[in-house]
Amino acid sequence: DGETVMMSVTTGKYFALRGIAKFIWELLSEPVSLVKIVDAVETNYAVSRAQAETDCQKFIDELVAKDLLNTL
């Protein structure tokens, strides 16, 4: 259905990613800076730079908090 499903090995919980969340996750398949992620989101979605920065940082923070990603 166009979504990415993943599981936290720490908690055993499953997470489904769609839309921008899936897009960001796919960018994270290679080492990438937060600035590059924000650039890509701003370019590919109809959001302002400020909104892209806020939303990307929030999403990255959530991934880290859920042990799905190490810090960038």
Order of alpha helices (4+ residues) and beta strands (2+ residues): beta-beta-alpha-alpha-alpha
